[in-house]
Amino acid sequence: MLYLGIDQHARRLTISLRNDEGDVVLARQVSTQPEKINEFFERLTRERLGGDESFVATWEVCGFNDWLIKMLRDYRCHKVILIQPEERKKLKTDRRDAAALSELLWVNRDRLLAGKPVRGLRQVDISSTSDQENRRLTTLRKDAGRARTRIINMIKHMLRRHNLQWELPTKTFPTQAAIAWLKKLVLPEIDQLEMNHLLIDLEHAQQRMRELEEKLAQRCGLSEAATLLVSMPGIGYYSGTALACRVGRVERFPRSRSLANYWGLTPGCRNSGEKSQRLGSITKAGSGMARWLLAQVAHQALKKDKKLREWYKRIKRRRGSSIARVAVMRKLATLIWHMLTKKKTYAECRAFATD
């Protein structure tokens, strides 16, 4: 077995290869141009791997790992291990990073190959293709919502500039009647030009939202986990699909609180010496989008679930509304774990929300 550490960048890879004894047998840089990277791994397979021998690769997770993971499967790679980047080092070069990764892989090879955790090393689970697609789709939906909100706020600001907000035909905006009224509205020349452009942008943004919502409804129906999550108050196709794909394989979380910790909803601590139980604010590790969605779901769940609302009020009296709301988010995360593990709906797992 060979152990390959890779420092990945957009234009080149820095390679550090170790043998079973832990000695570096190859250290070089390779261009990421398809013909050159394929030539390198073909030579590595031909010259370094004998018989049924294979290699294990590790590198730090980044936004463009997908192509390399797919390519290594064709070159007798036994396992790919993605790790979370550490804090910035004072002495940092690509060669140092690649050598450190290969050494880390070789030292912890037994536990890593067995799929066991290594203390101080945060491993990244490689999501399935459908989960990766759903993550991109839900991110597009979030960006589309923000873009539409930005356009709406610009239109409202222009109306307030001329004190015309009182003449809107409907209280809510945008509606068909309000948009029809805006198209007939007469403004100064430059403001009229800006309004026309904003109305065109708003139409495009709404069309984009409709297309994404249709696609999300289709993807949600194909996911058993997302279908279960839709049974929770305040969760629709969008939030159900977004949370389900950010859980991934629920089997990798041994306990319900593990999922809450994965999403950064548990308090950090700094216990040392005689001073203990120095708990701080939540860690905010993991997916920020999952926490953002859970905050919205908590708002709706408190309206519709009487027992959960009573539990929230007890914490609110002791600790305040902010801490109580985060506690509800954490409770909902543990409830999601029970729903996905037991494959039951929110109503069937509801008792876990008020334990």
HELIX and SHEET records of a PDB file:
HELIX    1   1 PRO A   34  GLU A   47  1                                  14    
HELIX    2   2 ASP A   66  LEU A   72  1                                   7    
HELIX    3   3 ARG A   73  TYR A   75  5                                   3    
HELIX    4   4 ASP A   94  VAL A  107  1                                  14    
HELIX    5   5 ARG A  109  LEU A  113  1                                   5    
HELIX    6   6 THR A  129  ARG A  161  1                                  33    
HELIX    7   7 GLN A  165  GLU A  167  5                                   3    
HELIX    8   8 GLN A  176  LYS A  184  1                                   9    
HELIX    9   9 GLU A  189  LEU A  222  1                                  34    
HELIX   10  10 GLU A  224  LEU A  229  1                                   6    
HELIX   11  11 TYR A  237  VAL A  247  1                                  11    
HELIX   12  12 VAL A  250  ARG A  252  5                                   3    
HELIX   13  13 SER A  256  TYR A  262  1                                   7    
HELIX   14  14 GLY A  288  LYS A  304  1                                  17    
HELIX   15  15 LYS A  306  ARG A  319  1                                  14    
HELIX   16  16 SER A  321  LYS A  342  1                                  22    
HELIX   17  17 ARG A  350  THR A  354  5                                   5    
SHEET    1   A 6 VAL A  24  SER A  31  0                                        
SHEET    2   A 6 ARG A  12  ARG A  18 -1                                        
SHEET    3   A 6 LEU A   2  GLN A   8 -1                                        
SHEET    4   A 6 PHE A  55  GLU A  60  1                                        
SHEET    5   A 6 CYS A  77  ILE A  83  1                                        
SHEET    6   A 6 GLN A 123  VAL A 124 -1                                        
SHEET    1   B 2 PRO A 267  CYS A 269  0                                        
SHEET    2   B 2 LEU A 279  ILE A 282 -1                                        
END                                                                             
